[in-house]
Amino acid sequence: MAKFQGYKIGLFLVFLETLLYNRYGLIAPGQCLGGVFLYMDSIKAIPLGGVGEIGKNMMLIEKNGRILIIDAGVMFPEDDLLGIDLVIPDISYLVENKERIDGMVLTHGHEDHIGAIPYIIEELDIPIYGTRLALGLVKAKLKEFHLSREVKFKEVAPRKKTKIGTFEVELIRVNHSIADTCALAIKTPYGPIIYASDFKFDQTPVDGIVVDYHKLSQYGDSGVLALFSDSTNAEREGFTNSERVVGEKIDDVFSTARGRIIVATFASNIHRIQQVFDAARRYRRKVAITGRSMVHNCQIASELGYLDIPEDSMVELRDLPAMDHDKIAILTTGSQGEPLAALTRMANGEPRQVNVCAGDTVMVSASPIPGNERLVGETINKLYRLGADVIYQAISGVHVSGHASKEELKLMCNLVRPRYFIPVHGEYRHLYHHAQLAENMGIERDNIFVLEPGSVLELNSEQGKIKGNVGVDRVLVDGLGIGDVGTVVLRDRRLLSQDGILIVVMTIDRKNGQMISGPDIVTRGFVYMRESEELIQQATDIVERTMEKCLNNGEKQWSRMKNRVRDALSGFVYQKIKRRPMILPIIMEI
């Protein structure tokens, strides 16, 4: 009887422990209640982006069936994505499991970590946690999208443990190219997860806030389950330079330039913007700001106390013509050669922008993002043609990375000493080299995981393994359209951009099925019709013969007739001039 009573008590304790953990998250599975232990589920990590690519960062951590989202960023389109504005993560898995999501936490305010939020937040009614600057940038961004409901924001201070549903998260200060960047420590039953997607160790940061080495080391001493670490500069030897190095170069330029100074940099690089204002103050120049995102970010950072801009240090663009050139500095966007950015428009001589002229000094204080090299080069060439003296990264140290190089990656690994290692934030070659680096640091090869978007990584105290894939795709943003541009549309755009379009217009009599008008051929981006009359006439004859054959055979389905015209014309054009234009037959019935 006593044994039976003990058995019932044991079952009750199992039920109680299950209730406390599953519903309230008050205890971790495996904690002892009366000598009874629960089976502990594995922790899952699922990247929806940010691995094998630069941008689109979004990581899911699952614990006991609940989901924590880390970041939601955009990726800028590659050359083959014609007409596409942005690429965002595929959140199909989250939409299917939205009732299991506890919230989203942000590491920092860069576009590749927060830019997708306006596009996905309507689908996910969740709170967003982050530091003051990150949330400030997100709030301002959401205002432009006129969302149908209010989003819940919760500001989090570093070193303060925060409950996000059933998750306990602590933000840890790190350095990066934007203020308020943090790594995350996420509590699990097997030890904490450290998520450090963007960081470097800057010993002389502009704002004086260094990495929280002590906190990272504390977690290392406690036994870290897994480290997710920034891989962007995993190929680069040594240490990444301090942001103050750029400040010294900015000071050199301001001390020697005799005309106007135009500085183009990332609008999110608050520390660099501060150094431009500091140099302008030292050398008694007034600063004008141009570029929508630059104006926007400077205003937000100033209001939140991240930028110190004296009221008398700024002027409007319209006031510049009346000022001496040696009293002017201009802060602008366009460091990546973006076609619509302010610096690009200046280089193109467009109206309503600053007219660049001889004597101006233009500082492009950024390195080209992979894929943007050609655009940046074109902008620099145009600025030289206008007579400006251009200072850029290839000839002068006007930019430093915000990402850790090899020695800093080793330092992070030594501070944290994780059981499992997962390289993130980089193209596949970056992840590969970072994985090799971790193995050289003594982490077992079987405990290192290079993930693909959608990979499901399961971790516990005994083992880690990749178990399947949730299935993700690129979601393309084109204007106001989200995900409505697919492979077929991109293929058509590629054809149009390469070989143009050939339109064939014909009119058919509904009663007798005879062609009473046409075929008329119109081309765009294919050939100049006046100089190719013979080719167009031959093409017209091909269409006529094809249509006569279809009509004589009693063909009634317009779709089949169009396909036969398209096939005949495509073969003829390729045989003649080795091009494959888009061919669009149009049949009208009267």
N, C-alpha and C positions, 0 to 999 in steps of 0.2 A: 504493500500500500504506500509506503514511504517513497519507494522508487517511482510509483505512478504519479504521486504528488510532485516529486522533483521533476519528472518529465513534463508535467503540465506547466510548472513554473518556467522551465526552460523554453517551452513553446511560446509562453506569454512574453518572455524577454526578447525572443527573436522577433515577435510581432511588434513589440514596443520599439526595438532598435530600428526595424524597417520603417515604422511610422516616423520616428524622429529624423531619420536620414532622408527617406524618399520625399516626405511631404515638407519638412521644415528645415532640412539641412543642418540640424543642430549638432549632430555627431558624424564622424566619418565611419564608413563601413569597416568592420574589423575591430572597432573599439569593443572592449570586453564589458558585457553586462552579465554578471552572475556566471562567468566562465563560458558564455555563449558567444560565438563569433559569426558574423555574417560573411558570405562570399563577397569579395570586392570586385566590382566591374572594372574593366580596363578603361583608361582615359583615352579618348579619341581626339586626334588633331586632323582637321580637314582644311587644306588651303583651297579657296575658291579663286585665288589669283596670287601673283607676287612670287611665284616660284617658276623658274625657267623663263622669266621675262622681267623687264624693268617696268614697274607700275602695276596698277590693278590689285593692290595689296588687300587681301581679306583672308583672315584665318578664323576657323571655328574651333573652339575647344568644347568637347562634350564630356560631362561628368554625371554619371547616374541618370542618363537620359535628358539632362538639361543642357542647353547650348549657350555659350558665351561667344559673341562676335567681336573680333579684334579688327578695327579699321574697315574702311570701305572706300577704296581709291579708284581712280581712273587711270587708263593708259592712253597715251597719245598715239594716233594711228600711224602705221607704217605706210610706205609709199604705195603698196598694192591695195590699200583700202581707200579707193578713190571716192572723194566727197564725204568721207566719214569724219565727224568731229571728234568723237571720243570712243573708247572701248571701256566697258564696265563689266564687273563680275556677273556671272550667271547665278542668280539667287533662287533658281527653281527648287533646290533642296530646302532652302530656308522657308520658302512659301509653303511647301508641303508639310513642314514641321514647325510652323510659326507659333503654335501653342506651347512648344518646348523651349522657346527662346527667353532667356532671362534679361538680356540687354546687350548693348554694344559699348565697348570701351575704346578710346582713341589714344594712340601713342603720341601723335603730334598733328600739326595743322597743314601739312603739305598736301597738294592736290592728289598725289598718288596714294594718299591714305584717307582723305575725306571727300574727294571730288565726286564719288558715286552716291553719296548719301542723299542728295536731292532726288535722284532717279529711282531709289529703292525704298525710301522711307514710307511712302504711301502704302506699300505692300506689307510693311512690317511695323506694327504698332508697338514699338519698344522704346525704353529710355536710352539716352546716350550719355555716357560718362566721359569726362576728360578734363584737362587743365583749362584754365581761364582763357588762354589765347586760342587753343584748339576749338573750344566751344564758341568763342566769339567769332571766329572765321566761319564756322559751320552755320551759326545763326544768321549771319549776314548773307551767306549764300542761299539759305532757304527762303529768305525774304523775297528773292527774285523769282521764286518758283510758285508763289501763291498757293501753298498747300491747302488742302481742304480741312485739315485738322491740325491741332497744336501738338508739337513734338515736346516730349519731356526731356529736359537737360538737367544733369546733376554734376556740378563742379567738384573736382577731386583734387586735393593737395597731395604732393609727393610725401612719402613716408607715413601716410595715413591709410591704414587698412580699411577697405571699403567693401561692403556687402552688395553684390549685384545678384539679386535672387539668391540662389544657393551657392554662388561663387564668392570667395573672398579674394580680393585683388589689392595689391599695393603697387603704387607708381614709384619708380626709382629714377632719380635725375641722371640723365646722360647728356652729352654734348652732340649737337648736330647743326645744320645750317639754318635752323629756325629755333626761336626761343621755346621754352617749355616742352622740350622733347623728353620723353620718359620711356624706359623699359618697364615691363610689367612682371610682377611676381604673382602667380596664380596658385593658390593653395589646392593641393590634391591629397588624397589619402596616402599616396606613395612618396610624397615630398613635393616641393614647389616646382612649377614650370617657370622658367625665366624666358620671356619673349623680348628680344632686343633687335627689332627689325632695322632701325636706323640709328647709328651712334658713331661717335669717335671719342677719343680721349684727348681733349684739348686742355693743356696745362695752364694756358693763359687766355681763357675765354673772354670775349668782349664784355659780357655782363657779370663776370667774376664768379659765376656759378659753375663749379667743377663737377665732374661725375661723382656720384655717391659711392665711392669705392668701399666704404665701410659697410654699407647695406648689402652690396653685392657679395662681399666677403662673408658677411653674416649668413646669407642664404647658402653660400658655398659650404660653410661649416655645418649647416643643418642637414645637408644632403639633398642636392637638387636632382629632381627626376630627369628633366630635359632642358636643354638650352636651344632656343631658336635664335640664330645669330645672323646679322647683316653680312651679305656676301659680295656687295657691290665692288669693293676694292680687293677682293681676295687674291688677285693676280699682282697686286702692287706691293713691292718690297718696302720695308721700313715703317715709318710713322707718317700719318697725314699732318700737314702743316697746320698751325694754329690760324684761326681767322684773323688774328692781329697782324699776320704777315701781309694780308691784303690791305689792312689799314695803313701799314707803312708805305705800300705802293700808292695808295690813294693820296696820302700826304705828299709823296714825291710829285705826283701829277699836279696837285693843287699849288704846290710851291713853285713850279716851273712854268706852267701854262700861262700864256699871255692873253689868249682869247677866251671864248666861252668853253666851258667844260660840260660835256654830255656824258652821263654815266648810265649805262644800260645794265641791269642785273635782274635777278629773279625778284618778283614783288614780294615773295614770302621770306626773303633773306633779311629779316629785321636787323640783325647785327651789322650787316654790311651797309644797309640804309643808314643806320645810326652813325657809322663811321664816315659816310659821305656828309651828313649834316655836321658832324664834329669838325671835319676838315674845312667845310665851307665857313663855319664860324671862325676858325683860326685865321683863315685867309680873307675874311671879310667879303664873302660872296653871298648873295641871296640865292635861294634854291626854289626853282619851279618844278612842279611834278606833272608829268603827262603819262598817259596810259591808264586805262580804266582800272585794271587790277592794282596798279601801283598806287593810285589815288585812294582806292578802296582799302587796301591793306594798311597804308600809312595812317589813314584815319582811324581804323579799328585799333591798331597797335598803340597809337598815341592815346586814344581814349582809355585803353586798358592799362596804360602805364608802362608799356614795353618800349616805347620810343620817347626820347626827350627832344622835342622840337620847340625851341623858343618861338613865340608868336611873331617876333619881328624878323625871323630868318627866312620867311617864305614870301614869294611873290606869285602873281598869276601870270599865265603865259601871255595874256594880252598886254601886260606891262613891259615885256622884254624889249620891244623895239625902241623904247625910250631910254633904255639903260646901257651903260658902257659894257662892252663884252667882257672886260676883265673883272666885272662885278657879278657875273652870272654863272650859276651851275644849274644843270637840268638833269633831273632824275627821271628815268624812263623805262618802260618795258621794251621787249624786242631783242633780248640777248640771244634768243634762239632762232632769229630770222623769221618769226611767224609773219605770214603775209599781211595780217591786219594789225600788227603791233605798231606802236608809235615810232620806234626807231626805224623799222622797215619803211614806213610811210615817209619819214624824213629822208631816208636814202633815195626814195623814189621821187622826191620833190613834190609830194602831194600837198595841196592847199590845207590850210587850218592847222598845219604842223609847223615846227621850227624849220626854217630854211637853213640847212647846213651850208657853210661857206668856208673859204680859205681862212685859216687861222683858228678854226674850231679844233678842239681836242675831244675825240670820242673814245671813251673807255668801255669796252665790252667785257664786263666783269662776270664772266661765266664760261664754263666749258660747254661745247655743243653736246647736247644729249645725242646718243647714237641714233643716226638717221637724219639728224638736222645739220650735219656738216655742210652740205651743199647750200642750204638756205643761208646759213651764217656766212659762208664764204662769199655768196652773191651780195649780201648786205655790206660786208666789209669792202668789197671791190667798188661798189657804188659810192660809198662814203669817201674812199680815196679819190675817185673821179671828181667828186665835188670839192676837193681841195682840203679835206680834213686830215688831221694827223690821228691815225687810229691805233689804239693800244688794245691788244687782245692776248688771250692766253698763250698762243703759239709763240709769241715773241716776248712776252713779259708776264711775270707772275701776278696777274690781276684776279686770280681766282684760286681758291683752295676747296677741296672736296669736303663734304659734310660726313663722309663715310670712313670707317676705320680701315687702315691698311694692315698688312700681315702681322706686324708686331703687336698692334692693338687688338687684333682678333685673337692672338695668342694670350694676351693679357686677360681679355674677357673670359677665355676658356679656363685660365688658371685661377681666376677669382671665383668662378662659379663651380668648377669641377663637376660637371653634370654626368649622370649615368648614360643618358642618351643625347645625341647631338643631331640637330636638324638645321642645315644651312637654308636660309631664306633670302628674299630680296636680291635677286640677281638672275641673269641669264644662265642657261644650263652650265656653261663653262665656268662661270663664277661659283656656282654651287659645287661643281666637281672639284675645283681647286680648294675650296674651303673645306670640303669633306676630307681631302687629302691632308690638309693642314691639321684638322682635328685628329686624324689618325696618328700623325706624327707627334701630336701632343699626348698620346697615350690612351686615347679613347678607342675601345675595341671596334674593329670594322663592322661587326654584326650589330653594333649599337649606334651606327651612323646611318641616317636615312635621307636620301635625295629624293624629294617628292615632285610629283607633277600636279597641276591643278586638278582638284577632285579626288586625289589620293586619300584613302582612309587609313591613317596610322593609329594603331592601337598600342598603348604603353601600359605596363604595370611594373611591379617591383621585380618580376621574374624575367620578363622578356618584352621585346617590342617587335612588331611586324606590321607590314602593309597588307591590309585585308580589303581588297577591292577598290572601287572608285564610284563616287556618287554621280558622275556624269555631268560635265559642265561644258559649255560652249562660249564662244565670244558673243557678247551682246553689244551691238553696234549702235551708236547714237548719231543720228543724222538730222540736224535741226531739232524739231520737236518730236521726231520719230525715235522710238526706243525699241530696238530689236526687230524693226520691220524691214530692214535691209539685210538680205541673206546672200548666199553664194550666187544665186542666179542673177540678182541685181548687180552685184559686183562684177560678175563676168560680163554682163551687158555694158557696164560702164567702161570696163577694160577694152572691150571691142571698139566702143565708140571713140575712146581716147587714142587707140592705135590706128584703126583703119576707117573710122567714120561710119556713116549710115547711108544706105541706098533704099529709097522708098519707091515702090511701084504701085501706081493707082490705076484701077480699071473699073469700068461700069458695065454691068450685065443686065440685059432685058429679062425681067422675071417671067414673061409669058413664053418666049421662044428660046430662052437660054443662050442668046447670042450676045457677043461682046459689041456694044454700041459706042464705046468711047475708051480711048487708051490703047495700049498701056502707055502711061506717062511716067517717066523716071525722074525723080528729084534726088539729089545727093547733097550731103553735108559732111565735110571733113574727109571726102573720098577722092574725088578728082575735080579739077576746074573744068566745068562742062564745056566752055567755049573752046578749050584746047584739046578736048577729048570727045569731040562730036562723033567720030567714027566708032570709038569704043561704046559710047552710049547707044548709038544706032544699032550696033551689033547686039547689045544687051536687050534692046527693045525687040529685035527680031526673035531672039531666043524666047522671050516671054510670050510673044504672039504665037509662036509655033507650039509652045507648051500648053497655052490656054486653048488653042484650037483642038489639040489632041484630046484634052480633058473634056471639052464640050461635045466633040464628035462622038466620044465614048459614052456620053450620057451622064457624066459626073455631075452630081447634085450637091455634094457636101463641099462648102467653101473652104473648110479647114484642110481637106485633102488637096484641093486645087492650090491653096496657098503654099503648102509644103512642097508640092511638085515645082511650083515656080521658084521657090526659095532654093531648092536643091539644084535645079538647072542653072539658075543664075549664079549661085555660089561657085559651082564647078567651072563655069565659063570665066568668071572674074579671076579666080585663082590661076587658071591656066594662062590667062593673058598677062596679068600683072603681079601675080604672087601675093595678093592681098585677100583678107577675109573680112570685108565690112559686114556690119549688121544689115541684114536684108529684111525689109518690112513690107510684104505685099498687102495692099488694101483693096478689097473687092466691094464695090457698092452696087446695090440692086435697085432697079427702078421699074 
